[in-house]
Amino acid sequence: MRKFALGCALVAQLLYPVHAAARTKDFALQGYALPAGKEVTVVLMRPDVDVGELQAGGMPEPNAEWTEAARTNIHAALKAELEGREINFVEMETQLAGYTQRRQDAILAQCTEQEKAELAAKAEAEAAVEAEAMMEDAVDEAVQLTAEELAAREEARLAAEAQAKAAAEAELEREIRVCATERAGDVIDPDKLVADYDALHGAVVDAIIAHKYNYGGGKLPTQKETFEYTLGPGTAALGEVADANYGLFVMTNDQFASGGRKAMQVAGALGCLIGACMIVSGGTHVAYVSLVELETGNIVWFNVQRGSEGDVREVDGAQKMVATILTGMPTKPGQRAAASSGAPN
């Protein structure tokens, strides 16, 4: 999916020369506003970052060291930007760490409460029947038993009660274990869940770029005047993992021109002097960001940035990219997304 998005970006670069300043174009779900009646908490998904070097022949070569540096810088810049806007947010990486244990603890607590209630009701019913029977026996036997026999009878009754209590506690523990085992499937694999939705987001971004930005797919008649894209209601599980109601997905591709590529650009430009121009594109820089309502999976705001205002491998470059691409994102309860802020790329 990333290859498709990068391919679209490359096509765009060839069709439209890269400008010094980055350009953005955002869309929002028609009429959508952040809910005014409840708290908005955004979970910052792990940025999907790819940085490489554009070879002389035009093929990108991934660079793990550059990618890791850029991911670290972009993540830090996103956190700083959200903090600066006073947005209530959490990080998915942090939330993942304790989710499984928190979920298991919650299920155990629910099972304990449920089984206690069921066993208490059962014991109460049995005690009522037994008490009625004992009263009838007592009336019949009280006149016939000696004091010693009555004392022995009471001692036996207390011993039976203690034995019944121990049996009940053992049964409770057993039923709790059975309940927790039966509900083991309720504990989802959060890492797989996040990975699945990162991949799905990439696929939906491909569709948006192809059909809304008209790169490689043509605009869809049904989406000409609207913006309706979704990851599906299954994103509610992400909200459960993160304890948030919105997700912020970020995906970037940066390909820096190699020395050989730059030499080809110079040669192509010099060809113009003799009437044989050859346009050779330089590095590619493109970023996508989606704000997703986790209850429904709807993408309520989306932006794409093409071009570069700085090197994302550097702290300053990542900060500029993040500040630019998040400019139009609604952040406060009741706030609507601003109108589209840029011209089509």
C-alpha positions as CSV (number, residue, x, y, z in Angstrom):
1,M,0.0,0.0,0.0
2,R,2.8,2.4,0.8
3,K,4.4,1.6,-2.6
4,F,1.1,2.8,-4.2
5,A,1.0,6.0,-2.2
6,L,4.7,6.7,-3.0
7,G,4.0,5.9,-6.6
8,C,1.3,8.4,-6.7
9,A,3.6,10.9,-5.1
10,L,6.2,10.3,-7.7
11,V,3.7,10.7,-10.5
12,A,2.7,14.0,-8.9
13,Q,6.3,15.1,-8.7
14,L,6.8,14.5,-12.4
15,L,3.6,16.2,-13.4
16,Y,4.2,19.2,-11.1
17,P,7.6,20.5,-10.1
18,V,8.4,20.5,-6.4
19,H,8.0,23.9,-4.9
20,A,10.3,25.3,-2.2
21,A,7.5,25.5,0.3
22,A,5.3,22.5,1.1
23,R,1.7,22.6,-0.1
24,T,-1.3,21.0,1.7
25,K,-4.8,20.1,0.7
26,D,-7.2,18.9,3.4
27,F,-10.8,17.5,3.4
28,A,-13.3,17.0,6.2
29,L,-16.5,15.0,6.6
30,Q,-19.3,17.3,5.5
31,G,-20.7,19.2,8.5
32,Y,-18.8,17.3,11.0
33,A,-17.9,18.9,14.3
34,L,-16.1,17.4,17.3
35,P,-18.7,16.5,19.9
36,A,-19.5,19.4,22.3
37,G,-21.1,17.3,24.9
38,K,-18.3,15.0,25.8
39,E,-14.5,15.0,26.3
40,V,-12.4,14.5,23.2
41,T,-9.3,12.3,23.7
42,V,-7.0,11.6,20.8
43,V,-4.8,8.6,20.6
44,L,-1.6,9.3,18.7
45,M,-0.9,6.2,16.6
46,R,2.7,5.2,15.9
47,P,3.8,7.3,12.9
48,D,4.3,5.2,9.7
49,V,7.5,6.7,8.4
50,D,9.7,5.7,5.4
51,V,12.8,7.5,4.4
52,G,15.2,6.5,1.7
53,E,17.5,7.7,-1.1
54,L,16.3,8.3,-4.7
55,Q,18.9,6.6,-6.9
56,A,20.2,7.9,-10.3
57,G,17.8,5.6,-12.1
58,G,14.8,6.9,-10.1
59,M,14.3,3.9,-7.8
60,P,14.1,4.6,-4.0
61,E,16.5,2.7,-1.7
62,P,15.2,2.5,2.0
63,N,17.5,3.7,4.7
64,A,16.8,2.3,8.1
65,E,18.9,4.8,10.0
66,W,17.3,7.8,8.4
67,T,13.8,6.3,8.9
68,E,14.4,5.7,12.6
69,A,15.7,9.3,13.0
70,A,12.8,10.7,11.2
71,R,10.2,8.6,13.1
72,T,11.7,9.7,16.4
73,N,11.6,13.4,15.3
74,I,8.1,13.3,13.9
75,H,6.7,11.5,16.9
76,A,8.3,14.1,19.2
77,A,7.0,16.9,17.0
78,L,3.5,15.5,17.0
79,K,3.5,15.3,20.8
80,A,4.8,18.8,21.2
81,E,2.2,20.1,18.7
82,L,-0.7,18.4,20.5
83,E,0.5,19.6,23.9
84,G,0.9,23.1,22.5
85,R,-2.8,23.0,21.3
86,E,-3.8,21.7,24.8
87,I,-5.4,18.6,23.2
88,N,-6.2,15.7,25.5
89,F,-4.2,12.9,24.0
90,V,-2.5,9.6,24.8
91,E,0.1,7.6,22.9
92,M,-0.8,4.2,21.5
93,E,2.6,2.8,22.3
94,T,2.1,3.6,26.0
95,Q,-1.4,2.3,26.1
96,L,-0.4,-1.0,24.5
97,A,2.0,-1.8,27.3
98,G,-0.5,-2.4,30.0
99,Y,-3.7,-3.2,28.0
100,T,-3.6,-7.0,28.2
101,Q,-3.1,-7.0,32.0
102,R,-5.7,-4.3,32.5
103,R,-8.2,-6.3,30.4
104,Q,-7.5,-9.6,32.2
105,D,-7.9,-7.9,35.6
106,A,-11.2,-6.4,34.5
107,I,-12.5,-9.7,33.3
108,L,-11.5,-11.4,36.5
109,A,-13.2,-8.7,38.5
110,Q,-16.4,-9.1,36.4
111,C,-16.3,-12.9,36.8
112,T,-15.8,-12.7,40.5
113,E,-18.7,-10.4,41.0
114,Q,-21.0,-12.5,38.7
115,E,-20.1,-15.8,40.4
116,K,-20.4,-14.4,43.9
117,A,-23.9,-13.1,43.1
118,E,-25.0,-16.5,41.6
119,L,-23.6,-18.6,44.5
120,A,-25.1,-16.2,47.1
121,A,-28.5,-16.6,45.5
122,K,-28.1,-20.3,45.4
123,A,-27.0,-20.5,49.0
124,E,-29.8,-18.3,50.2
125,A,-32.4,-20.5,48.5
126,E,-30.8,-23.7,50.0
127,A,-30.6,-22.1,53.5
128,A,-34.2,-21.2,53.4
129,V,-35.3,-24.8,52.6
130,E,-32.9,-26.2,55.2
131,A,-34.0,-23.8,57.9
132,E,-37.6,-24.7,57.4
133,A,-36.8,-28.4,57.7
134,M,-34.7,-27.9,60.8
135,M,-37.5,-25.9,62.5
136,E,-39.9,-28.7,61.9
137,D,-37.4,-31.3,63.2
138,A,-36.6,-29.1,66.2
139,V,-40.2,-28.9,67.3
140,D,-40.7,-32.6,67.0
141,E,-37.4,-33.5,68.8
142,A,-37.0,-30.8,71.4
143,V,-39.3,-32.4,73.8
144,Q,-37.5,-35.8,73.4
145,L,-33.8,-34.8,73.5
146,T,-31.7,-34.2,76.7
147,A,-29.6,-31.0,77.1
148,E,-26.4,-32.9,76.2
149,E,-28.0,-34.2,73.1
150,L,-29.2,-30.7,72.1
151,A,-25.6,-29.4,72.6
152,A,-24.2,-32.2,70.5
153,R,-26.7,-31.4,67.8
154,E,-25.8,-27.7,67.8
155,E,-22.1,-28.6,67.6
156,A,-22.8,-30.9,64.6
157,R,-24.8,-28.1,63.0
158,L,-21.9,-25.6,63.3
159,A,-19.4,-28.1,61.9
160,A,-21.7,-28.7,58.9
161,E,-22.0,-25.0,58.3
162,A,-18.2,-24.6,58.4
163,Q,-17.8,-27.4,55.9
164,A,-20.5,-26.0,53.7
165,K,-18.7,-22.6,53.8
166,A,-15.4,-24.1,52.7
167,A,-17.1,-26.0,49.9
168,A,-18.8,-22.9,48.8
169,E,-15.5,-20.9,48.7
170,A,-13.9,-23.7,46.7
171,E,-16.8,-23.8,44.3
172,L,-16.6,-20.0,43.9
173,E,-12.9,-20.2,43.0
174,R,-13.6,-22.9,40.5
175,E,-16.4,-21.1,38.8
176,I,-14.3,-17.9,38.6
177,R,-11.6,-19.8,36.8
178,V,-14.1,-21.3,34.4
179,C,-15.6,-17.9,33.7
180,A,-12.2,-16.3,33.1
181,T,-11.2,-19.1,30.8
182,E,-14.4,-18.9,28.8
183,R,-13.9,-15.2,28.3
184,A,-10.2,-15.4,27.4
185,G,-11.2,-14.6,23.8
186,D,-12.4,-11.2,25.0
187,V,-8.7,-10.2,25.4
188,I,-7.7,-9.2,21.9
189,D,-4.1,-9.0,20.7
190,P,-3.6,-5.3,20.8
191,D,-0.4,-5.3,18.8
192,K,-2.0,-7.2,15.9
193,L,-5.1,-4.9,16.1
194,V,-2.9,-1.8,15.7
195,A,-0.9,-3.4,12.9
196,D,-4.1,-4.4,11.1
197,Y,-5.5,-0.9,11.3
198,D,-2.2,0.8,10.3
199,A,-2.3,-1.4,7.1
200,L,-6.0,-0.6,6.5
201,H,-5.4,3.1,7.0
202,G,-2.7,2.8,4.3
203,A,-5.1,1.2,1.9
204,V,-7.8,3.8,2.5
205,V,-5.2,6.6,2.0
206,D,-4.4,5.0,-1.4
207,A,-8.1,5.3,-2.3
208,I,-8.3,8.9,-1.1
209,I,-5.2,9.9,-3.1
210,A,-6.4,8.1,-6.2
211,H,-10.0,9.2,-6.2
212,K,-10.1,12.4,-4.2
213,Y,-6.8,13.9,-5.3
214,N,-7.0,12.4,-8.7
215,Y,-3.6,10.7,-8.7
216,G,-3.7,7.5,-10.6
217,G,-7.4,6.7,-10.3
218,G,-9.7,9.5,-11.4
219,K,-12.2,11.2,-9.2
220,L,-15.3,9.1,-8.3
221,P,-18.6,10.7,-9.2
222,T,-20.0,9.8,-5.8
223,Q,-17.2,11.5,-4.0
224,K,-17.0,14.6,-6.2
225,E,-18.7,16.9,-3.7
226,T,-18.4,14.8,-0.6
227,F,-15.7,13.3,1.5
228,E,-16.8,9.9,3.0
229,Y,-14.1,7.5,3.8
230,T,-14.0,5.0,6.7
231,L,-11.9,2.4,8.4
232,G,-15.1,0.7,9.7
233,P,-16.7,0.5,13.2
234,G,-14.1,-2.1,14.3
235,T,-11.9,0.9,15.2
236,A,-14.0,1.0,18.4
237,A,-11.5,-1.7,19.6
238,L,-8.7,0.7,19.2
239,G,-10.7,3.1,21.4
240,E,-11.0,0.4,24.0
241,V,-7.3,-0.3,24.0
242,A,-6.3,3.4,24.1
243,D,-9.2,4.7,26.2
244,A,-9.7,7.4,23.5
245,N,-12.5,8.4,21.1
246,Y,-10.3,9.7,18.2
247,G,-7.2,8.3,16.5
248,L,-4.6,10.4,14.7
249,F,-2.8,8.4,11.9
250,V,0.3,9.8,10.3
251,M,2.1,8.4,7.3
252,T,5.1,9.9,5.5
253,N,7.4,9.2,2.6
254,D,10.7,11.1,2.1
255,Q,13.1,10.2,-0.6
256,F,16.3,12.3,-0.8
257,A,18.1,12.6,-4.1
258,S,21.4,10.7,-4.2
259,G,24.6,12.3,-5.6
260,G,24.0,10.4,-8.9
261,R,20.5,11.7,-9.1
262,K,21.6,15.3,-8.5
263,A,24.2,14.9,-11.3
264,M,21.5,13.8,-13.6
265,Q,19.4,16.8,-12.7
266,V,22.3,19.1,-13.5
267,A,22.9,17.3,-16.8
268,G,19.3,17.5,-17.7
269,A,19.2,21.3,-17.0
270,L,22.5,21.8,-19.0
271,G,20.8,20.1,-21.9
272,C,18.5,23.0,-22.2
273,L,21.4,25.1,-23.3
274,I,21.6,23.1,-26.5
275,G,17.9,22.6,-26.9
276,A,17.7,19.1,-25.4
277,C,16.1,19.6,-22.0
278,M,15.6,16.5,-19.8
279,I,13.5,17.0,-16.7
280,V,14.8,14.9,-13.9
281,S,12.8,15.0,-10.7
282,G,14.6,15.3,-7.4
283,G,13.6,14.0,-4.0
284,T,10.1,13.2,-3.1
285,H,8.5,14.4,0.2
286,V,4.9,13.6,1.0
287,A,2.9,13.2,4.2
288,Y,-0.7,12.1,5.0
289,V,-2.6,12.6,8.2
290,S,-6.1,11.3,9.2
291,L,-8.3,12.1,12.2
292,V,-10.5,9.1,12.8
293,E,-13.7,8.9,14.9
294,L,-13.0,5.6,16.6
295,E,-16.7,4.8,17.4
296,T,-17.6,4.7,13.7
297,G,-14.2,4.5,12.0
298,N,-15.1,7.5,9.8
299,I,-12.2,9.7,8.7
300,V,-13.5,13.1,9.8
301,W,-10.5,15.1,8.7
302,F,-7.7,14.3,6.2
303,N,-4.7,16.3,4.9
304,V,-1.9,15.6,2.5
305,Q,1.3,17.6,2.3
306,R,3.5,17.5,-0.8
307,G,7.0,19.0,-0.8
308,S,9.2,19.9,2.0
309,E,9.8,22.7,4.4
310,G,12.7,21.0,6.1
311,D,14.6,17.7,6.5
312,V,12.5,15.4,8.7
313,R,15.7,13.6,9.7
314,E,16.4,16.8,11.7
315,V,14.3,18.0,14.7
316,D,13.6,21.4,13.1
317,G,12.4,19.9,9.8
318,A,10.1,17.4,11.5
319,Q,8.6,20.2,13.6
320,K,7.9,22.3,10.5
321,M,6.3,19.4,8.7
322,V,4.0,18.6,11.6
323,A,3.0,22.2,12.3
324,T,2.1,22.6,8.6
325,I,0.1,19.4,8.1
326,L,-1.9,19.8,11.3
327,T,-2.9,23.4,10.7
328,G,-6.5,22.8,9.8
329,M,-7.2,19.9,12.2
330,P,-10.2,20.5,14.5
331,T,-9.0,20.2,18.1
332,K,-11.7,21.5,20.5
333,P,-15.2,20.1,21.4
334,G,-17.8,21.5,19.0
335,Q,-15.2,22.7,16.5
336,R,-15.7,22.1,12.9
337,A,-12.8,21.5,10.5
338,A,-11.8,24.6,8.6
339,A,-12.5,24.8,4.9
340,S,-10.0,23.3,2.6
341,S,-6.8,25.3,3.0
342,G,-4.8,24.7,-0.1
343,A,-4.9,24.3,-3.8
344,P,-4.7,20.8,-5.3
345,N,-1.2,19.6,-5.7
